[in-house]
Amino acid sequence: METDAWSRREQAIRFIDLAAGVLSVFWRVPTVYWVLRRIKKFRDDTALSLGACLERNAARFATKTALLYENASLTHRELNRRVNQYSHFLASRGLTKGDVALVLVENRPELLMIIGALSKLGAISSLINPNQRGEALKYSLGLTPGRHYIVGEELLEAFEEVKHELPLTADDTLYYQREGGADSAPEGYVDLDAVTRQQRESNPPTTGNVTLGDPYAHVFTSGTTGLPKASVQTHRRWISASLWFGKALMNLTPRDVYYCPLPFCHTNALQVAWAPAAGAGATLAMRRKFSASNFWDDARRFHATAFIYIGEICRYLMNRPNRPDDRDHSVKMIVGNGLRADIWKAFKTRFGIRRVYEFYGAAEAPLTFVNILNLDCTVGVCLAPYSIVHFDVDANAPVRGADGFMQRVAVGETGLLVAKISEEFPFVGYADRRETEKKILRDVFEKGDAWFNSGDLMLNQGYRHVRFVDRLGDTFRWKGENVSTTEVERVVNSLEQVAESTAYGVLVPGTEGRAGMVSIVPVTGLEDFDLSALSKTLVRGLPSYAVPRFVRLTSEFETTATLKIKRNALRRDGFDPQESADPLYVLMPGTTEYQPLTPELHQEIVGGKHRF
């Protein structure tokens, strides 16, 4: 939609900013050119991998610090030797190229050691989200079948709750990863920490057999078409990220310390933090879980020169009380996605951040946008071929013209982002090929072409720059996580008192992303619905970020001619009592039970009195 914001004056200002950005990075042109040329020449059969990078660092930067965690410190040589011990042992248990190991371990050095060890064998780490519980955990564990389960001490209870429902056989092996304690492994588990320390520290011969085209991890994503899917991550993506983010964008050196408080079961931490740090021989500082109150103390303690963020992190930091030492740190650049335009400049000013390298991408997408010119309020440019096309939100489909092809939006307009799929920019997809096909749009601009459907609305800012607007489909983003509406509905529908349900995200002023809301048609009358049973079921069956904050009880859903629930109408109503006569309920911050959402409480929420 055309707006006054895209007047000639606004375009002139953007051109000036663009020119300034180009001049600011002009001195790095040779480095950028070298990186792009090298990435373009990558062949899938080239013997290059994550494991090879760790071995190179052990030889080239042996005594320099590779990893910082709490009070622990490992040099590149020490990290590689420990990875080798894991690798030799797992090889002795029969793990080989192409095999899958399901890894359920929280953020700590052992997780990276396990990923590195499996990568040296050409095996695949299926990285299960440690926040998942119950049905969600069981579902993810079943998506990428394997015979090896590696479970951290801190997540043993969660795994044990679903173990009896997994199709385990006598050929499957359960490994127990201790966390520095003296406790031995539970019955039926191999004590991974104990047995690996008895292994050789030399590089395994298998590393040289691993190529760029080989997968090293499965990363779970909600996608836009239903339940979580396992996106395939190749060594090519890891190595390309190490060069693009580490060299072309950030220009990291072995003297830099890159702080990452994000979970390593996601690609942001794996490929936008670990890969660039390792590729440059720099130090990666990791934290178990993000803490707003400890963030800058960590940055100072680790002497961090850069950190990775998501929008929620920046918002939490801005919400902290101002302190005299807000600028007392050595951070000179940050990389991430989701920094809101309304706090972008204020965040830079308050904390003295000079460079913000916002990017846009997805675990499975064949494209990445990067704000390489350090402009404000943009995800930058993309080198892969892409288009932004008109999209009908109500029909939930791209608009096609009389000729049957899609139509590109103009500057200042919003539309669906699509990326062209080619040999140079392949869409590796998911472990389930049927799910891969669902993400492909065909005959987009000409017969026979194929484009990746991002499922995201983007604003065309001009000069090949874009801004993220919103996410479409059966998912929404909350607390830095993608929430699958299908997954939420499945847990809600498990209650006998529920006849139908539909989940969606709603905007809450002052928050990042969308908060979960579920509308329910009860089997019995609305007044007889057991909200306590609902809250207990949701907390038990879903990760905390996926538990709906709002509930709407209704006697029936309005549907389309094809019997699809008109979710857009429910989303527009949101949680405003003035927009619906149906009973509304809210799960207030710090509580465990839903309470009636009155007009007075609604005003307090939209007024920012309560922080969700």
C-alpha positions as CSV (number, residue, x, y, z in Angstrom):
1,M,0.0,0.0,0.0
2,E,1.3,3.4,-0.9
3,T,2.0,5.8,2.0
4,D,3.3,9.3,2.5
5,A,6.5,7.8,3.9
6,W,7.6,7.0,0.4
7,S,7.6,10.5,-0.9
8,R,10.5,11.9,-3.0
9,R,11.9,13.4,0.2
10,E,12.0,10.1,2.0
11,Q,13.7,8.5,-1.1
12,A,16.2,11.3,-1.2
13,I,17.1,10.8,2.5
14,R,17.4,7.0,1.9
15,F,19.7,7.7,-1.0
16,I,22.0,9.9,1.1
17,D,22.1,7.2,3.9
18,L,22.8,4.6,1.3
19,A,25.7,6.6,-0.2
20,A,27.2,7.1,3.3
21,G,26.9,3.4,4.0
22,V,28.7,2.6,0.7
23,L,31.5,4.9,1.6
24,S,31.8,3.5,5.1
25,V,32.5,0.0,3.8
26,F,34.5,0.9,0.7
27,W,37.8,0.0,2.4
28,R,36.4,-3.6,2.8
29,V,35.5,-4.1,-0.9
30,P,38.5,-6.4,-1.6
31,T,37.5,-8.6,1.3
32,V,33.9,-8.7,0.3
33,Y,34.8,-9.5,-3.3
34,W,37.1,-12.3,-2.2
35,V,34.5,-13.9,0.1
36,L,31.8,-13.7,-2.6
37,R,34.1,-15.2,-5.2
38,R,35.1,-18.1,-2.9
39,I,31.5,-18.8,-1.9
40,K,30.4,-18.8,-5.5
41,K,33.1,-21.4,-6.4
42,F,32.1,-23.8,-3.6
43,R,31.3,-27.2,-4.9
44,D,29.2,-29.7,-2.8
45,D,31.9,-32.4,-3.3
46,T,34.7,-30.1,-1.8
47,A,36.3,-31.7,1.3
48,L,35.6,-28.8,3.7
49,S,33.5,-28.9,6.9
50,L,32.8,-27.7,10.4
51,G,35.2,-30.3,11.7
52,A,37.9,-29.3,9.3
53,C,37.6,-25.7,10.6
54,L,38.1,-26.9,14.2
55,E,41.2,-28.8,13.2
56,R,42.6,-25.9,11.3
57,N,42.1,-23.6,14.3
58,A,43.8,-26.2,16.6
59,A,46.9,-26.0,14.4
60,R,46.9,-22.3,13.6
61,F,45.6,-20.8,16.8
62,A,46.5,-23.5,19.3
63,T,46.9,-21.5,22.5
64,K,44.3,-18.8,21.8
65,T,41.0,-19.0,23.5
66,A,38.2,-20.7,21.5
67,L,35.4,-20.9,24.0
68,L,34.3,-19.1,27.2
69,Y,31.5,-20.4,29.4
70,E,30.8,-19.3,32.9
71,N,34.2,-19.8,34.6
72,A,35.5,-22.2,32.0
73,S,37.9,-21.5,29.2
74,L,39.1,-23.7,26.4
75,T,41.8,-23.0,23.8
76,H,41.4,-24.1,20.2
77,R,43.7,-27.0,20.8
78,E,41.9,-28.1,23.9
79,L,38.5,-27.8,22.2
80,N,39.5,-29.8,19.2
81,R,41.1,-32.6,21.3
82,R,38.0,-32.9,23.4
83,V,35.9,-33.0,20.2
84,N,38.2,-35.8,18.9
85,Q,37.6,-37.9,22.0
86,Y,33.9,-37.7,21.4
87,S,34.3,-38.5,17.8
88,H,36.5,-41.6,18.3
89,F,34.1,-43.0,20.8
90,L,31.0,-42.4,18.8
91,A,32.7,-44.0,15.8
92,S,33.4,-47.1,17.9
93,R,29.7,-47.3,18.6
94,G,29.0,-47.6,14.9
95,L,28.1,-44.0,14.1
96,T,29.1,-43.3,10.5
97,K,28.5,-40.9,7.7
98,G,24.8,-40.1,7.2
99,D,23.7,-41.5,10.6
100,V,21.5,-39.4,12.8
101,A,22.0,-38.8,16.5
102,L,19.2,-37.1,18.5
103,V,20.8,-34.5,20.8
104,L,18.9,-33.1,23.8
105,V,21.4,-30.9,25.7
106,E,21.1,-27.3,26.8
107,N,23.6,-24.6,26.0
108,R,27.0,-25.6,27.4
109,P,30.4,-26.5,25.9
110,E,29.6,-30.2,25.7
111,L,26.8,-29.5,23.2
112,L,29.3,-27.9,20.8
113,M,31.7,-30.8,21.3
114,I,29.0,-33.3,20.4
115,I,28.0,-31.4,17.3
116,G,31.7,-31.0,16.3
117,A,32.4,-34.7,16.9
118,L,29.4,-35.9,14.9
119,S,30.3,-33.5,12.1
120,K,33.8,-35.1,11.8
121,L,32.1,-38.5,11.2
122,G,29.8,-37.0,8.6
123,A,27.0,-37.8,11.0
124,I,24.0,-35.5,11.7
125,S,23.1,-33.8,15.0
126,S,19.3,-33.6,15.3
127,L,19.1,-30.7,17.7
128,I,16.0,-31.0,19.8
129,N,14.8,-27.8,21.4
130,P,15.5,-28.2,25.1
131,N,12.4,-26.1,26.0
132,Q,10.0,-28.7,24.6
133,R,8.1,-31.1,26.9
134,G,5.4,-33.8,26.6
135,E,3.8,-34.2,23.2
136,A,5.9,-31.5,21.5
137,L,9.1,-33.2,22.6
138,K,7.8,-36.7,21.5
139,Y,6.8,-35.3,18.1
140,S,10.2,-33.7,17.5
141,L,12.1,-36.8,18.6
142,G,10.1,-38.8,16.0
143,L,10.7,-36.5,13.1
144,T,14.3,-37.6,12.4
145,P,14.6,-41.2,13.5
146,G,18.0,-42.4,14.7
147,R,19.5,-45.1,16.8
148,H,21.5,-42.8,19.1
149,Y,20.0,-40.5,21.8
150,I,22.3,-38.1,23.6
151,V,20.5,-36.7,26.7
152,G,21.9,-34.0,29.0
153,E,21.7,-34.5,32.8
154,E,19.6,-31.3,33.0
155,L,17.0,-32.7,30.6
156,L,16.9,-36.3,31.7
157,E,13.5,-35.9,33.5
158,A,11.9,-34.4,30.4
159,F,13.2,-37.3,28.2
160,E,12.2,-39.9,30.7
161,E,8.6,-38.6,30.6
162,V,8.3,-39.5,26.9
163,K,10.8,-42.3,26.6
164,H,8.2,-45.1,27.0
165,E,6.2,-43.7,24.0
166,L,9.2,-43.7,21.7
167,P,9.8,-46.6,19.3
168,L,13.0,-47.7,21.0
169,T,14.5,-51.1,20.2
170,A,17.4,-53.1,21.5
171,D,19.6,-51.6,18.7
172,D,19.1,-48.1,20.1
173,T,21.7,-46.5,22.4
174,L,21.0,-43.9,25.1
175,Y,23.9,-41.7,26.2
176,Y,24.0,-39.6,29.3
177,Q,25.9,-36.3,29.2
178,R,26.9,-35.3,32.7
179,E,27.3,-31.7,33.7
180,G,30.4,-31.7,35.8
181,G,28.8,-33.6,38.7
182,A,30.0,-36.9,40.2
183,D,26.7,-38.7,39.5
184,S,27.0,-41.8,37.4
185,A,24.8,-42.4,34.4
186,P,21.3,-43.8,35.1
187,E,20.6,-47.4,34.4
188,G,20.3,-48.0,30.6
189,Y,22.4,-45.1,29.7
190,V,26.1,-44.9,28.6
191,D,28.1,-42.3,30.6
192,L,29.3,-40.2,27.7
193,D,31.5,-38.0,29.7
194,A,33.4,-40.9,31.4
195,V,33.9,-43.0,28.3
196,T,35.0,-40.2,26.0
197,R,37.8,-39.1,28.3
198,Q,39.5,-42.5,27.7
199,Q,39.7,-42.0,24.0
200,R,42.5,-40.7,21.7
201,E,42.9,-37.0,21.2
202,S,44.1,-37.2,17.6
203,N,42.1,-36.0,14.7
204,P,39.9,-38.8,13.3
205,P,40.6,-39.8,9.6
206,T,37.0,-39.4,8.7
207,T,37.1,-35.6,8.7
208,G,38.7,-35.6,5.2
209,N,35.7,-37.5,3.8
210,V,33.2,-34.9,4.8
211,T,32.2,-32.5,2.1
212,L,30.4,-29.1,1.8
213,G,27.2,-30.8,0.5
214,D,26.9,-33.2,3.5
215,P,24.4,-32.3,6.2
216,Y,25.7,-31.7,9.7
217,A,22.5,-30.9,11.6
218,H,18.8,-31.0,11.6
219,V,17.3,-27.7,13.0
220,F,13.6,-27.7,13.9
221,T,11.5,-24.9,12.5
222,S,7.8,-24.2,12.7
223,G,7.8,-23.1,9.1
224,T,4.5,-21.8,7.8
225,T,2.6,-24.9,6.9
226,G,2.0,-26.8,10.2
227,L,3.9,-28.7,12.8
228,P,7.7,-28.3,13.3
229,K,9.8,-29.6,10.5
230,A,13.5,-30.6,10.5
231,S,15.4,-28.3,8.2
232,V,18.6,-29.8,6.8
233,Q,21.7,-27.8,7.5
234,T,24.8,-28.5,5.4
235,H,28.5,-27.8,6.0
236,R,28.2,-25.5,3.0
237,R,25.8,-23.2,4.9
238,W,28.1,-23.3,8.0
239,I,31.3,-22.5,6.1
240,S,29.5,-19.9,3.9
241,A,28.2,-18.2,7.1
242,S,31.7,-18.2,8.6
243,L,33.1,-16.3,5.6
244,W,30.1,-14.0,5.0
245,F,29.4,-13.0,8.5
246,G,32.9,-13.4,9.9
247,K,35.0,-11.9,7.2
248,A,32.9,-9.8,4.7
249,L,30.5,-8.4,7.3
250,M,32.2,-8.2,10.7
251,N,35.8,-8.6,9.8
252,L,36.5,-10.7,12.9
253,T,40.1,-11.5,14.0
254,P,41.5,-13.9,16.6
255,R,41.5,-10.9,19.0
256,D,37.7,-10.6,18.9
257,V,35.2,-12.1,21.5
258,Y,31.8,-12.9,20.1
259,Y,29.1,-13.3,22.8
260,C,26.1,-15.5,22.2
261,P,23.3,-15.9,24.7
262,L,21.0,-17.7,22.2
263,P,20.2,-21.4,22.1
264,F,22.5,-23.5,19.9
265,C,19.6,-25.7,18.7
266,H,18.8,-22.8,16.3
267,T,20.7,-21.5,13.2
268,N,21.3,-18.0,14.6
269,A,23.7,-19.4,17.3
270,L,25.1,-22.2,15.1
271,Q,25.7,-20.3,11.9
272,V,25.7,-16.6,12.7
273,A,27.7,-16.8,16.0
274,W,29.7,-20.0,16.2
275,A,30.6,-20.3,12.5
276,P,32.0,-16.7,12.1
277,A,33.9,-16.9,15.4
278,A,35.5,-20.3,14.5
279,G,36.1,-19.2,10.9
280,A,38.2,-16.2,12.2
281,G,39.9,-18.1,15.0
282,A,38.1,-15.8,17.4
283,T,36.6,-16.5,20.8
284,L,33.0,-17.6,21.2
285,A,31.5,-16.7,24.6
286,M,28.3,-18.6,25.3
287,R,25.7,-18.4,28.0
288,R,23.3,-21.1,29.2
289,K,20.2,-18.9,28.9
290,F,19.8,-15.2,28.2
291,S,19.6,-12.9,31.2
292,A,18.8,-9.2,30.8
293,S,20.1,-8.4,34.3
294,N,23.4,-10.1,33.7
295,F,23.9,-9.3,30.0
296,W,26.2,-6.4,30.2
297,D,28.1,-7.8,33.2
298,D,28.8,-10.9,31.0
299,A,29.9,-8.7,28.1
300,R,32.3,-6.9,30.4
301,R,33.6,-10.1,32.0
302,F,34.2,-11.8,28.7
303,H,35.6,-8.6,27.1
304,A,33.1,-9.1,24.3
305,T,33.7,-7.0,21.1
306,A,30.5,-8.2,19.4
307,F,27.3,-10.0,20.3
308,I,24.4,-11.7,18.5
309,Y,20.8,-10.6,19.2
310,I,17.2,-11.2,18.5
311,G,14.6,-8.4,18.8
312,E,13.5,-9.6,22.2
313,I,17.0,-9.3,23.6
314,C,17.2,-5.6,22.6
315,R,13.8,-4.9,24.0
316,Y,14.6,-6.5,27.3
317,L,17.8,-4.5,27.6
318,M,16.0,-1.3,26.8
319,N,13.5,-2.0,29.5
320,R,16.2,-2.3,32.1
321,P,16.7,0.9,34.2
322,N,19.4,3.2,32.9
323,R,22.8,2.7,34.5
324,P,25.9,5.0,34.5
325,D,27.9,2.1,33.0
326,D,25.5,1.4,30.1
327,R,28.4,2.3,27.7
328,D,31.1,0.8,29.8
329,H,31.9,-2.2,27.6
330,S,34.0,-3.1,24.5
331,V,31.2,-4.1,22.2
332,K,31.7,-2.3,18.9
333,M,29.2,-4.2,16.7
334,I,26.1,-6.4,16.9
335,V,24.5,-8.9,14.5
336,G,21.0,-10.3,14.6
337,N,17.4,-10.0,13.5
338,G,14.2,-8.5,14.8
339,L,15.5,-5.1,16.1
340,R,12.3,-3.0,16.1
341,A,12.5,0.3,14.1
342,D,10.9,2.2,17.0
343,I,13.8,1.4,19.4
344,W,16.7,1.0,16.8
345,K,18.3,4.4,17.1
346,A,17.6,4.7,20.8
347,F,19.3,1.4,21.5
348,K,22.4,2.4,19.5
349,T,22.6,5.8,21.4
350,R,22.0,4.4,24.9
351,F,24.5,1.6,24.7
352,G,27.0,3.3,22.4
353,I,26.8,0.7,19.6
354,R,28.3,1.9,16.4
355,R,27.5,-0.9,14.0
356,V,24.2,-2.9,13.7
357,Y,24.3,-5.7,11.2
358,E,20.6,-6.7,11.1
359,F,19.9,-9.7,8.8
360,Y,17.0,-11.7,7.7
361,G,16.9,-15.4,6.9
362,A,15.5,-18.7,7.8
363,A,17.0,-22.1,8.7
364,E,15.9,-23.5,5.4
365,A,15.8,-20.5,3.1
366,P,18.1,-20.2,0.1
367,L,18.6,-16.5,0.7
368,T,19.8,-14.1,3.4
369,F,19.5,-10.3,3.7
370,V,22.2,-8.4,5.5
371,N,22.5,-4.8,6.5
372,I,26.1,-4.6,5.3
373,L,26.0,-0.8,4.9
374,N,25.0,-0.3,8.5
375,L,21.9,1.7,7.7
376,D,19.1,2.2,10.3
377,C,15.8,0.3,10.3
378,T,16.5,-2.2,7.5
379,V,17.5,-5.8,7.0
380,G,19.6,-4.7,4.1
381,V,20.3,-6.3,0.8
382,C,20.4,-9.8,-0.6
383,L,22.7,-11.2,-3.3
384,A,20.4,-14.1,-4.1
385,P,17.6,-13.5,-6.7
386,Y,14.4,-12.6,-4.9
387,S,11.1,-10.7,-5.5
388,I,8.4,-9.2,-3.3
389,V,5.0,-10.1,-4.8
390,H,1.4,-8.9,-4.1
391,F,-0.3,-11.1,-1.4
392,D,-4.0,-11.4,-0.5
393,V,-4.0,-11.8,3.3
394,D,-7.7,-12.8,3.4
395,A,-7.3,-15.4,0.7
396,N,-3.9,-16.4,2.2
397,A,-2.3,-16.6,-1.3
398,P,-0.2,-14.6,-3.7
399,V,-2.1,-12.5,-6.2
400,R,-1.8,-13.7,-9.8
401,G,-2.7,-11.6,-12.8
402,A,-4.7,-12.4,-15.9
403,D,-1.7,-14.1,-17.4
404,G,-1.5,-16.5,-14.3
405,F,1.8,-15.0,-13.1
406,M,2.5,-13.2,-9.8
407,Q,3.0,-9.4,-9.7
408,R,5.9,-7.5,-8.1
409,V,5.2,-4.7,-5.6
410,A,6.4,-1.2,-6.1
411,V,8.7,0.7,-3.8
412,G,6.9,1.6,-0.6
413,E,4.6,-1.4,-0.9
414,T,4.4,-4.6,1.1
415,G,4.2,-8.1,-0.2
416,L,5.3,-11.7,0.1
417,L,9.0,-12.4,-0.2
418,V,9.9,-15.2,-2.6
419,A,13.4,-16.5,-3.5
420,K,14.3,-18.1,-6.8
421,I,15.6,-21.7,-6.5
422,S,18.5,-22.6,-8.7
423,E,21.7,-24.7,-8.7
424,E,23.6,-21.7,-7.3
425,F,21.0,-21.0,-4.7
426,P,19.5,-24.3,-3.8
427,F,16.6,-25.0,-1.4
428,V,17.9,-28.0,0.6
429,G,14.6,-28.2,2.4
430,Y,13.5,-30.5,5.2
431,A,14.1,-34.1,6.1
432,D,10.5,-34.8,4.9
433,R,10.5,-34.2,1.2
434,R,6.7,-33.7,1.2
435,E,7.2,-30.7,3.5
436,T,9.9,-29.4,1.2
437,E,7.5,-29.4,-1.8
438,K,4.9,-27.4,0.2
439,K,7.4,-24.5,0.4
440,I,7.9,-24.2,-3.3
441,L,5.9,-21.9,-5.6
442,R,5.9,-22.8,-9.3
443,D,5.2,-20.9,-12.5
444,V,5.7,-17.6,-10.6
445,F,6.9,-15.3,-13.4
446,E,7.3,-17.8,-16.2
447,K,6.4,-21.4,-16.9
448,G,8.6,-23.9,-15.2
449,D,10.3,-21.6,-12.7
450,A,10.5,-22.5,-9.0
451,W,10.6,-20.0,-6.0
452,F,10.9,-20.5,-2.3
453,N,7.9,-19.2,-0.3
454,S,9.3,-17.4,2.7
455,G,5.9,-17.0,4.4
456,D,6.9,-13.5,5.3
457,L,5.6,-10.0,4.4
458,M,8.4,-7.5,3.5
459,L,8.3,-3.8,2.7
460,N,10.2,-2.8,-0.5
461,Q,12.3,0.2,0.7
462,G,14.0,0.8,-2.6
463,Y,17.6,0.4,-3.6
464,R,17.2,-3.3,-3.1
465,H,16.7,-2.8,0.6
466,V,13.7,-4.3,2.5
467,R,12.2,-4.3,5.9
468,F,10.5,-7.2,7.7
469,V,6.8,-6.6,8.3
470,D,5.0,-9.7,9.4
471,R,4.8,-13.5,9.3
472,L,2.1,-15.4,7.5
473,G,0.6,-18.9,7.7
474,D,0.3,-21.3,10.6
475,T,3.0,-19.8,12.7
476,F,3.8,-16.6,14.6
477,R,6.9,-15.4,16.5
478,W,6.9,-14.9,20.3
479,K,9.8,-14.6,22.7
480,G,12.2,-15.2,19.9
481,E,10.6,-18.5,19.0
482,N,8.4,-19.6,16.1
483,V,5.1,-21.0,17.5
484,S,3.2,-23.5,15.4
485,T,-0.5,-23.0,15.7
486,T,-1.0,-26.6,14.6
487,E,1.0,-27.8,17.6
488,V,-0.9,-25.6,20.0
489,E,-4.3,-26.8,18.6
490,R,-3.3,-30.4,18.9
491,V,-2.6,-30.0,22.6
492,V,-5.8,-28.1,23.2
493,N,-7.8,-30.6,21.3
494,S,-6.5,-33.4,23.5
495,L,-9.0,-32.2,26.1
496,E,-12.3,-34.1,26.1
497,Q,-14.1,-30.8,26.8
498,V,-12.9,-29.2,23.5
499,A,-14.9,-29.7,20.4
500,E,-12.8,-27.5,18.1
501,S,-10.0,-24.9,18.5
502,T,-8.0,-22.6,16.5
503,A,-4.8,-20.8,17.5
504,Y,-3.2,-17.6,16.2
505,G,-1.0,-14.7,17.3
506,V,-2.3,-11.3,18.4
507,L,-0.4,-8.0,18.8
508,V,0.2,-6.8,22.4
509,P,1.5,-3.1,22.5
510,G,5.0,-2.8,23.6
511,T,6.0,-6.4,22.9
512,E,8.0,-8.2,20.2
513,G,6.1,-10.5,17.8
514,R,2.7,-11.8,18.6
515,A,1.3,-13.4,21.8
516,G,-0.6,-16.7,21.5
517,M,-4.4,-16.8,21.6
518,V,-6.7,-19.8,21.2
519,S,-10.4,-19.7,20.4
520,I,-12.3,-22.8,21.7
521,V,-15.7,-24.3,21.0
522,P,-16.4,-26.4,24.1
523,V,-18.3,-29.6,24.1
524,T,-20.5,-28.4,26.9
525,G,-21.8,-24.9,27.6
526,L,-19.3,-22.0,27.8
527,E,-20.0,-21.5,31.5
528,D,-19.0,-25.1,32.3
529,F,-15.6,-25.0,30.6
530,D,-12.7,-26.0,33.0
531,L,-10.1,-23.4,32.5
532,S,-7.9,-24.9,35.2
533,A,-7.6,-28.2,33.2
534,L,-6.8,-26.2,30.1
535,S,-3.9,-24.3,31.7
536,K,-2.5,-27.5,33.2
537,T,-2.7,-29.3,29.8
538,L,-1.0,-26.4,28.0
539,V,1.8,-26.0,30.5
540,R,2.5,-29.7,30.5
541,G,2.3,-30.2,26.7
542,L,3.9,-27.1,25.3
543,P,7.1,-25.0,25.6
544,S,6.5,-22.0,27.8
545,Y,6.7,-19.6,24.9
546,A,4.0,-21.5,23.0
547,V,1.4,-21.4,25.9
548,P,-1.4,-19.1,24.7
549,R,-1.7,-15.9,26.7
550,F,-5.3,-15.4,25.8
551,V,-8.4,-17.7,25.5
552,R,-11.7,-17.0,23.8
553,L,-14.7,-19.3,24.3
554,T,-17.3,-19.4,21.5
555,S,-20.3,-21.4,20.5
556,E,-19.2,-21.9,16.9
557,F,-16.7,-20.8,14.3
558,E,-17.4,-18.9,11.2
559,T,-16.1,-20.9,8.2
560,T,-15.5,-20.5,4.5
561,A,-17.3,-22.5,1.8
562,T,-14.6,-25.1,2.1
563,L,-15.2,-25.3,5.9
564,K,-12.0,-23.6,6.9
565,I,-12.1,-21.5,10.0
566,K,-12.0,-17.8,9.3
567,R,-9.0,-17.1,11.5
568,N,-8.3,-13.7,10.1
569,A,-11.6,-12.4,11.6
570,L,-10.6,-13.8,15.0
571,R,-7.2,-12.3,14.7
572,R,-8.7,-8.9,14.0
573,D,-10.9,-9.1,17.0
574,G,-7.9,-10.0,19.1
575,F,-8.4,-9.9,22.9
576,D,-10.5,-6.7,23.0
577,P,-13.8,-7.3,24.9
578,Q,-15.3,-4.5,22.9
579,E,-14.9,-6.4,19.7
580,S,-16.5,-9.7,20.9
581,A,-19.4,-10.8,23.0
582,D,-17.6,-14.1,23.7
583,P,-16.0,-14.7,27.1
584,L,-12.3,-13.8,27.1
585,Y,-9.6,-14.9,29.5
586,V,-5.9,-14.0,30.0
587,L,-2.9,-15.7,31.6
588,M,-1.3,-12.8,33.3
589,P,2.5,-12.7,33.7
590,G,3.7,-14.7,36.7
591,T,0.4,-16.6,37.1
592,T,-0.6,-20.2,36.2
593,E,-4.4,-19.8,35.8
594,Y,-6.5,-18.0,33.3
595,Q,-8.7,-15.1,34.7
596,P,-11.5,-13.2,33.1
597,L,-10.3,-10.4,30.7
598,T,-12.4,-7.4,31.7
599,P,-12.5,-4.1,29.8
600,E,-10.6,-2.5,32.7
601,L,-7.8,-5.2,32.6
602,H,-7.7,-4.9,28.8
603,Q,-7.0,-1.2,29.1
604,E,-4.2,-1.9,31.5
605,I,-2.6,-4.4,29.2
606,V,-2.8,-2.2,26.1
607,G,-1.6,0.7,28.2
608,G,1.6,-1.1,29.1
609,K,0.9,-1.6,32.8
610,H,1.7,-5.3,32.6
611,R,4.8,-6.7,30.9
612,F,4.2,-9.9,28.9
